[in-house]
Amino acid sequence: MADYYMCYPGEVMEAALPSVFKISSESVFQLNSSYEGTYEELKPEDLKILDVLHSKPSLSVKETCGILGEKKRFSYP
């Protein structure tokens, strides 16, 4: 569909998914206390979010975008 409408696959998903399945400003990110892996494979921007989450219990999507300096960060691959 993305090729047909000449848009990104994330835009197709945004239009097709019901709102309950979309990442919204009500969604929050929190650290998983039972995670036992390493952070070596994370990107620099992911490490920046992780650093903030160590001092704050949760982050909204809007706060996360602000930290990264981006207007809209989360889209579907």
Biopython code that builds the backbone (N, CA, C, O; Angstrom):
import numpy as np
from Bio.PDB.StructureBuilder import StructureBuilder

atoms = [
    (1, "MET", "N", (0.819, -1.196, 0.000)),
    (1, "MET", "CA", (0.000, 0.000, 0.000)),
    (1, "MET", "C", (0.861, 1.257, 0.000)),
    (1, "MET", "O", (0.528, 2.255, -0.640)),
    (2, "ALA", "N", (1.987, 1.192, 0.737)),
    (2, "ALA", "CA", (2.849, 2.364, 0.813)),
    (2, "ALA", "C", (3.377, 2.743, -0.570)),
    (2, "ALA", "O", (3.451, 3.925, -0.907)),
    (3, "ASP", "N", (3.741, 1.745, -1.365)),
    (3, "ASP", "CA", (4.214, 2.030, -2.718)),
    (3, "ASP", "C", (3.104, 2.628, -3.575)),
    (3, "ASP", "O", (3.337, 3.567, -4.337)),
    (4, "TYR", "N", (1.908, 2.087, -3.449)),
    (4, "TYR", "CA", (0.776, 2.565, -4.245)),
    (4, "TYR", "C", (0.470, 4.033, -3.922)),
    (4, "TYR", "O", (0.249, 4.840, -4.824)),
    (5, "TYR", "N", (0.461, 4.366, -2.637)),
    (5, "TYR", "CA", (0.135, 5.735, -2.240)),
    (5, "TYR", "C", (1.361, 6.630, -2.104)),
    (5, "TYR", "O", (1.247, 7.793, -1.717)),
    (6, "MET", "N", (2.529, 6.090, -2.421)),
    (6, "MET", "CA", (3.797, 6.813, -2.370)),
    (6, "MET", "C", (3.992, 7.480, -1.009)),
    (6, "MET", "O", (4.168, 8.694, -0.913)),
    (7, "CYS", "N", (3.955, 6.663, 0.030)),
    (7, "CYS", "CA", (4.168, 7.162, 1.386)),
    (7, "CYS", "C", (4.975, 6.123, 2.160)),
    (7, "CYS", "O", (5.290, 5.054, 1.636)),
    (8, "TYR", "N", (5.300, 6.438, 3.386)),
    (8, "TYR", "CA", (6.055, 5.517, 4.224)),
    (8, "TYR", "C", (5.132, 4.446, 4.800)),
    (8, "TYR", "O", (3.949, 4.704, 5.025)),
    (9, "PRO", "N", (5.668, 3.240, 5.043)),
    (9, "PRO", "CA", (4.838, 2.194, 5.650)),
    (9, "PRO", "C", (4.239, 2.625, 6.991)),
    (9, "PRO", "O", (3.127, 2.217, 7.328)),
    (10, "GLY", "N", (4.955, 3.435, 7.747)),
    (10, "GLY", "CA", (4.436, 3.927, 9.022)),
    (10, "GLY", "C", (3.188, 4.772, 8.855)),
    (10, "GLY", "O", (2.299, 4.747, 9.705)),
    (11, "GLU", "N", (3.120, 5.516, 7.769)),
    (11, "GLU", "CA", (1.929, 6.327, 7.500)),
    (11, "GLU", "C", (0.732, 5.456, 7.167)),
    (11, "GLU", "O", (-0.399, 5.791, 7.517)),
    (12, "VAL", "N", (0.976, 4.339, 6.491)),
    (12, "VAL", "CA", (-0.101, 3.386, 6.199)),
    (12, "VAL", "C", (-0.606, 2.784, 7.504)),
    (12, "VAL", "O", (-1.814, 2.671, 7.713)),
    (13, "MET", "N", (0.322, 2.395, 8.386)),
    (13, "MET", "CA", (-0.063, 1.819, 9.663)),
    (13, "MET", "C", (-0.828, 2.829, 10.516)),
    (13, "MET", "O", (-1.796, 2.475, 11.189)),
    (14, "GLU", "N", (-0.398, 4.062, 10.486)),
    (14, "GLU", "CA", (-1.071, 5.121, 11.251)),
    (14, "GLU", "C", (-2.520, 5.279, 10.798)),
    (14, "GLU", "O", (-3.412, 5.479, 11.622)),
    (15, "ALA", "N", (-2.749, 5.191, 9.518)),
    (15, "ALA", "CA", (-4.100, 5.334, 8.992)),
    (15, "ALA", "C", (-4.941, 4.077, 9.197)),
    (15, "ALA", "O", (-6.160, 4.161, 9.352)),
    (16, "ALA", "N", (-4.294, 2.911, 9.198)),
    (16, "ALA", "CA", (-5.038, 1.653, 9.243)),
    (16, "ALA", "C", (-5.355, 1.164, 10.655)),
    (16, "ALA", "O", (-6.380, 0.518, 10.870)),
    (17, "LEU", "N", (-4.492, 1.463, 11.605)),
    (17, "LEU", "CA", (-4.680, 0.924, 12.948)),
    (17, "LEU", "C", (-5.725, 1.696, 13.755)),
    (17, "LEU", "O", (-5.798, 2.922, 13.669)),
    (18, "PRO", "N", (-6.521, 0.985, 14.527)),
    (18, "PRO", "CA", (-7.426, 1.668, 15.453)),
    (18, "PRO", "C", (-6.618, 2.434, 16.502)),
    (18, "PRO", "O", (-5.486, 2.054, 16.804)),
    (19, "SER", "N", (-7.170, 3.480, 17.047)),
    (19, "SER", "CA", (-6.426, 4.347, 17.963)),
    (19, "SER", "C", (-5.913, 3.619, 19.204)),
    (19, "SER", "O", (-4.905, 4.030, 19.779)),
    (20, "VAL", "N", (-6.575, 2.561, 19.624)),
    (20, "VAL", "CA", (-6.139, 1.828, 20.809)),
    (20, "VAL", "C", (-4.764, 1.182, 20.607)),
    (20, "VAL", "O", (-4.061, 0.922, 21.584)),
    (21, "PHE", "N", (-4.369, 0.919, 19.358)),
    (21, "PHE", "CA", (-3.086, 0.291, 19.059)),
    (21, "PHE", "C", (-1.989, 1.296, 18.724)),
    (21, "PHE", "O", (-0.845, 0.897, 18.509)),
    (22, "LYS", "N", (-2.303, 2.568, 18.675)),
    (22, "LYS", "CA", (-1.318, 3.574, 18.293)),
    (22, "LYS", "C", (-0.588, 4.111, 19.510)),
    (22, "LYS", "O", (-1.157, 4.239, 20.595)),
    (23, "ILE", "N", (0.690, 4.424, 19.305)),
    (23, "ILE", "CA", (1.450, 5.081, 20.360)),
    (23, "ILE", "C", (0.929, 6.509, 20.436)),
    (23, "ILE", "O", (0.872, 7.212, 19.427)),
    (24, "SER", "N", (0.555, 6.925, 21.620)),
    (24, "SER", "CA", (-0.012, 8.262, 21.775)),
    (24, "SER", "C", (0.637, 8.972, 22.947)),
    (24, "SER", "O", (1.532, 8.434, 23.599)),
    (25, "SER", "N", (0.182, 10.173, 23.202)),
    (25, "SER", "CA", (0.731, 10.934, 24.314)),
    (25, "SER", "C", (0.383, 10.306, 25.645)),
    (25, "SER", "O", (0.986, 10.661, 26.658)),
    (26, "GLU", "N", (-0.558, 9.392, 25.683)),
    (26, "GLU", "CA", (-0.905, 8.703, 26.916)),
    (26, "GLU", "C", (0.048, 7.543, 27.203)),
    (26, "GLU", "O", (0.103, 7.056, 28.332)),
    (27, "SER", "N", (0.782, 7.106, 26.213)),
    (27, "SER", "CA", (1.742, 6.021, 26.406)),
    (27, "SER", "C", (2.934, 6.540, 27.203)),
    (27, "SER", "O", (3.330, 7.698, 27.070)),
    (28, "VAL", "N", (3.493, 5.673, 28.024)),
    (28, "VAL", "CA", (4.681, 6.046, 28.796)),
    (28, "VAL", "C", (5.747, 4.969, 28.635)),
    (28, "VAL", "O", (5.447, 3.808, 28.354)),
    (29, "PHE", "N", (6.975, 5.374, 28.815)),
    (29, "PHE", "CA", (8.110, 4.463, 28.780)),
    (29, "PHE", "C", (8.641, 4.331, 30.189)),
    (29, "PHE", "O", (8.803, 5.325, 30.896)),
    (30, "GLN", "N", (8.914, 3.094, 30.600)),
    (30, "GLN", "CA", (9.458, 2.823, 31.919)),
    (30, "GLN", "C", (10.562, 1.787, 31.792)),
    (30, "GLN", "O", (10.571, 0.987, 30.856)),
    (31, "LEU", "N", (11.492, 1.806, 32.740)),
    (31, "LEU", "CA", (12.541, 0.788, 32.765)),
    (31, "LEU", "C", (11.952, -0.536, 33.229)),
    (31, "LEU", "O", (11.087, -0.578, 34.105)),
    (32, "ASN", "N", (12.430, -1.603, 32.633)),
    (32, "ASN", "CA", (12.035, -2.942, 33.044)),
    (32, "ASN", "C", (13.038, -3.401, 34.099)),
    (32, "ASN", "O", (14.195, -3.683, 33.784)),
    (33, "SER", "N", (12.595, -3.473, 35.334)),
    (33, "SER", "CA", (13.510, -3.799, 36.434)),
    (33, "SER", "C", (14.064, -5.222, 36.360)),
    (33, "SER", "O", (15.076, -5.520, 36.994)),
    (34, "SER", "N", (13.422, -6.098, 35.603)),
    (34, "SER", "CA", (13.903, -7.477, 35.512)),
    (34, "SER", "C", (14.829, -7.708, 34.305)),
    (34, "SER", "O", (15.255, -8.837, 34.063)),
    (35, "TYR", "N", (15.140, -6.652, 33.554)),
    (35, "TYR", "CA", (16.033, -6.783, 32.401)),
    (35, "TYR", "C", (17.436, -7.131, 32.869)),
    (35, "TYR", "O", (17.992, -6.453, 33.733)),
    (36, "GLU", "N", (18.011, -8.186, 32.299)),
    (36, "GLU", "CA", (19.337, -8.644, 32.712)),
    (36, "GLU", "C", (20.387, -8.531, 31.610)),
    (36, "GLU", "O", (21.525, -8.957, 31.801)),
    (37, "GLY", "N", (20.028, -7.972, 30.476)),
    (37, "GLY", "CA", (20.957, -7.859, 29.361)),
    (37, "GLY", "C", (21.881, -6.666, 29.480)),
    (37, "GLY", "O", (21.909, -5.984, 30.504)),
    (38, "THR", "N", (22.636, -6.422, 28.422)),
    (38, "THR", "CA", (23.539, -5.277, 28.382)),
    (38, "THR", "C", (22.936, -4.195, 27.492)),
    (38, "THR", "O", (21.978, -4.434, 26.756)),
    (39, "TYR", "N", (23.509, -3.024, 27.574)),
    (39, "TYR", "CA", (23.026, -1.896, 26.774)),
    (39, "TYR", "C", (23.987, -1.566, 25.631)),
    (39, "TYR", "O", (23.866, -0.509, 25.012)),
    (40, "GLU", "N", (24.923, -2.442, 25.351)),
    (40, "GLU", "CA", (25.955, -2.177, 24.349)),
    (40, "GLU", "C", (25.399, -1.991, 22.940)),
    (40, "GLU", "O", (25.971, -1.243, 22.147)),
    (41, "GLU", "N", (24.299, -2.656, 22.619)),
    (41, "GLU", "CA", (23.757, -2.591, 21.267)),
    (41, "GLU", "C", (22.822, -1.402, 21.034)),
    (41, "GLU", "O", (22.308, -1.229, 19.929)),
    (42, "LEU", "N", (22.596, -0.583, 22.064)),
    (42, "LEU", "CA", (21.689, 0.551, 21.932)),
    (42, "LEU", "C", (22.323, 1.700, 21.168)),
    (42, "LEU", "O", (23.537, 1.901, 21.209)),
    (43, "LYS", "N", (21.486, 2.445, 20.474)),
    (43, "LYS", "CA", (21.919, 3.632, 19.740)),
    (43, "LYS", "C", (22.131, 4.772, 20.740)),
    (43, "LYS", "O", (21.597, 4.719, 21.847)),
    (44, "PRO", "N", (22.908, 5.809, 20.366)),
    (44, "PRO", "CA", (23.151, 6.942, 21.271)),
    (44, "PRO", "C", (21.859, 7.608, 21.766)),
    (44, "PRO", "O", (21.767, 7.991, 22.932)),
    (45, "GLU", "N", (20.866, 7.746, 20.885)),
    (45, "GLU", "CA", (19.613, 8.378, 21.318)),
    (45, "GLU", "C", (18.848, 7.494, 22.311)),
    (45, "GLU", "O", (18.156, 8.005, 23.191)),
    (46, "ASP", "N", (18.974, 6.172, 22.168)),
    (46, "ASP", "CA", (18.348, 5.259, 23.123)),
    (46, "ASP", "C", (19.036, 5.372, 24.490)),
    (46, "ASP", "O", (18.375, 5.323, 25.527)),
    (47, "LEU", "N", (20.346, 5.520, 24.484)),
    (47, "LEU", "CA", (21.091, 5.671, 25.733)),
    (47, "LEU", "C", (20.730, 6.978, 26.437)),
    (47, "LEU", "O", (20.718, 7.049, 27.666)),
    (48, "LYS", "N", (20.437, 8.007, 25.645)),
    (48, "LYS", "CA", (20.026, 9.285, 26.215)),
    (48, "LYS", "C", (18.699, 9.127, 26.972)),
    (48, "LYS", "O", (18.544, 9.653, 28.074)),
    (49, "ILE", "N", (17.756, 8.409, 26.380)),
    (49, "ILE", "CA", (16.468, 8.147, 27.032)),
    (49, "ILE", "C", (16.681, 7.285, 28.271)),
    (49, "ILE", "O", (16.092, 7.537, 29.322)),
    (50, "LEU", "N", (17.508, 6.288, 28.142)),
    (50, "LEU", "CA", (17.799, 5.389, 29.264)),
    (50, "LEU", "C", (18.393, 6.162, 30.436)),
    (50, "LEU", "O", (18.044, 5.908, 31.589)),
    (51, "ASP", "N", (19.278, 7.093, 30.150)),
    (51, "ASP", "CA", (19.896, 7.903, 31.183)),
    (51, "ASP", "C", (18.845, 8.710, 31.953)),
    (51, "ASP", "O", (18.900, 8.790, 33.180)),
    (52, "VAL", "N", (17.898, 9.301, 31.238)),
    (52, "VAL", "CA", (16.835, 10.077, 31.887)),
    (52, "VAL", "C", (15.929, 9.158, 32.705)),
    (52, "VAL", "O", (15.488, 9.527, 33.794)),
    (53, "LEU", "N", (15.652, 7.969, 32.185)),
    (53, "LEU", "CA", (14.777, 7.033, 32.894)),
    (53, "LEU", "C", (15.399, 6.519, 34.202)),
    (53, "LEU", "O", (14.680, 6.042, 35.080)),
    (54, "HIS", "N", (16.692, 6.610, 34.334)),
    (54, "HIS", "CA", (17.330, 6.211, 35.593)),
    (54, "HIS", "C", (17.035, 7.216, 36.702)),
    (54, "HIS", "O", (17.107, 6.873, 37.882)),
    (55, "SER", "N", (16.702, 8.461, 36.330)),
    (55, "SER", "CA", (16.407, 9.471, 37.343)),
    (55, "SER", "C", (14.927, 9.830, 37.419)),
    (55, "SER", "O", (14.514, 10.575, 38.308)),
    (56, "LYS", "N", (14.135, 9.311, 36.502)),
    (56, "LYS", "CA", (12.706, 9.609, 36.459)),
    (56, "LYS", "C", (11.954, 8.293, 36.242)),
    (56, "LYS", "O", (12.386, 7.483, 35.421)),
    (57, "PRO", "N", (10.841, 8.052, 36.950)),
    (57, "PRO", "CA", (10.171, 6.745, 36.861)),
    (57, "PRO", "C", (9.564, 6.423, 35.494)),
    (57, "PRO", "O", (9.496, 5.257, 35.106)),
    (58, "SER", "N", (9.123, 7.450, 34.765)),
    (58, "SER", "CA", (8.531, 7.194, 33.449)),
    (58, "SER", "C", (8.624, 8.446, 32.589)),
    (58, "SER", "O", (8.797, 9.556, 33.092)),
    (59, "LEU", "N", (8.504, 8.242, 31.278)),
    (59, "LEU", "CA", (8.521, 9.342, 30.313)),
    (59, "LEU", "C", (7.358, 9.176, 29.349)),
    (59, "LEU", "O", (7.089, 8.071, 28.879)),
    (60, "SER", "N", (6.674, 10.263, 29.056)),
    (60, "SER", "CA", (5.619, 10.220, 28.044)),
    (60, "SER", "C", (6.269, 10.290, 26.662)),
    (60, "SER", "O", (7.457, 10.590, 26.538)),
    (61, "VAL", "N", (5.490, 10.014, 25.645)),
    (61, "VAL", "CA", (6.000, 10.100, 24.275)),
    (61, "VAL", "C", (6.443, 11.532, 23.985)),
    (61, "VAL", "O", (7.477, 11.753, 23.355)),
    (62, "LYS", "N", (5.661, 12.494, 24.444)),
    (62, "LYS", "CA", (5.992, 13.899, 24.208)),
    (62, "LYS", "C", (7.310, 14.274, 24.880)),
    (62, "LYS", "O", (8.140, 14.954, 24.276)),
    (63, "GLU", "N", (7.511, 13.837, 26.121)),
    (63, "GLU", "CA", (8.768, 14.110, 26.823)),
    (63, "GLU", "C", (9.941, 13.461, 26.107)),
    (63, "GLU", "O", (11.014, 14.055, 25.992)),
    (64, "THR", "N", (9.734, 12.248, 25.630)),
    (64, "THR", "CA", (10.794, 11.528, 24.929)),
    (64, "THR", "C", (11.187, 12.258, 23.649)),
    (64, "THR", "O", (12.372, 12.387, 23.341)),
    (65, "CYS", "N", (10.203, 12.728, 22.917)),
    (65, "CYS", "CA", (10.491, 13.492, 21.697)),
    (65, "CYS", "C", (11.236, 14.775, 22.029)),
    (65, "CYS", "O", (12.133, 15.181, 21.290)),
    (66, "GLY", "N", (10.871, 15.420, 23.141)),
    (66, "GLY", "CA", (11.557, 16.638, 23.562)),
    (66, "GLY", "C", (13.015, 16.384, 23.898)),
    (66, "GLY", "O", (13.884, 17.184, 23.551)),
    (67, "ILE", "N", (13.284, 15.291, 24.561)),
    (67, "ILE", "CA", (14.664, 14.941, 24.918)),
    (67, "ILE", "C", (15.491, 14.703, 23.662)),
    (67, "ILE", "O", (16.660, 15.083, 23.594)),
    (68, "LEU", "N", (14.876, 14.075, 22.676)),
    (68, "LEU", "CA", (15.589, 13.773, 21.435)),
    (68, "LEU", "C", (15.595, 14.949, 20.468)),
    (68, "LEU", "O", (16.293, 14.917, 19.454)),
    (69, "GLY", "N", (14.819, 15.990, 20.778)),
    (69, "GLY", "CA", (14.764, 17.165, 19.906)),
    (69, "GLY", "C", (14.050, 16.892, 18.599)),
    (69, "GLY", "O", (14.388, 17.478, 17.571)),
    (70, "GLU", "N", (13.077, 16.018, 18.628)),
    (70, "GLU", "CA", (12.332, 15.664, 17.421)),
    (70, "GLU", "C", (10.852, 15.911, 17.634)),
    (70, "GLU", "O", (10.334, 15.777, 18.743)),
    (71, "LYS", "N", (10.181, 16.274, 16.552)),
    (71, "LYS", "CA", (8.751, 16.552, 16.633)),
    (71, "LYS", "C", (7.947, 15.255, 16.753)),
    (71, "LYS", "O", (7.076, 15.138, 17.615)),
    (72, "LYS", "N", (8.239, 14.295, 15.896)),
    (72, "LYS", "CA", (7.530, 13.025, 15.922)),
    (72, "LYS", "C", (8.560, 11.919, 15.747)),
    (72, "LYS", "O", (9.168, 11.786, 14.685)),
    (73, "ARG", "N", (8.744, 11.149, 16.765)),
    (73, "ARG", "CA", (9.809, 10.146, 16.755)),
    (73, "ARG", "C", (9.315, 8.761, 16.398)),
    (73, "ARG", "O", (9.966, 8.046, 15.637)),
    (74, "PHE", "N", (8.194, 8.380, 16.927)),
    (74, "PHE", "CA", (7.781, 6.990, 16.874)),
    (74, "PHE", "C", (6.871, 6.718, 15.690)),
    (74, "PHE", "O", (5.774, 7.268, 15.591)),
    (75, "SER", "N", (7.337, 5.869, 14.803)),
    (75, "SER", "CA", (6.540, 5.443, 13.665)),
    (75, "SER", "C", (6.782, 3.959, 13.473)),
    (75, "SER", "O", (7.708, 3.393, 14.053)),
    (76, "TYR", "N", (5.981, 3.355, 12.690)),
    (76, "TYR", "CA", (6.092, 1.923, 12.466)),
    (76, "TYR", "C", (7.074, 1.653, 11.350)),
    (76, "TYR", "O", (7.071, 2.360, 10.342)),
    (77, "PRO", "N", (7.933, 0.624, 11.509)),
    (77, "PRO", "CA", (8.949, 0.342, 10.490)),
    (77, "PRO", "C", (8.358, -0.073, 9.154)),
    (77, "PRO", "O", (9.099, -0.340, 8.208)),
]
sb = StructureBuilder()
sb.init_structure("model")
sb.init_model(0)
sb.init_chain("A")
sb.init_seg("    ")
for serial, (resi, resn, name, xyz) in enumerate(atoms, 1):
    if name == "N":
        sb.init_residue(resn, " ", resi, " ")
    sb.init_atom(name, np.array(xyz, "f"), 0.0, 1.0, " ", f" {name:<3s}", serial, name[0])
structure = sb.get_structure()
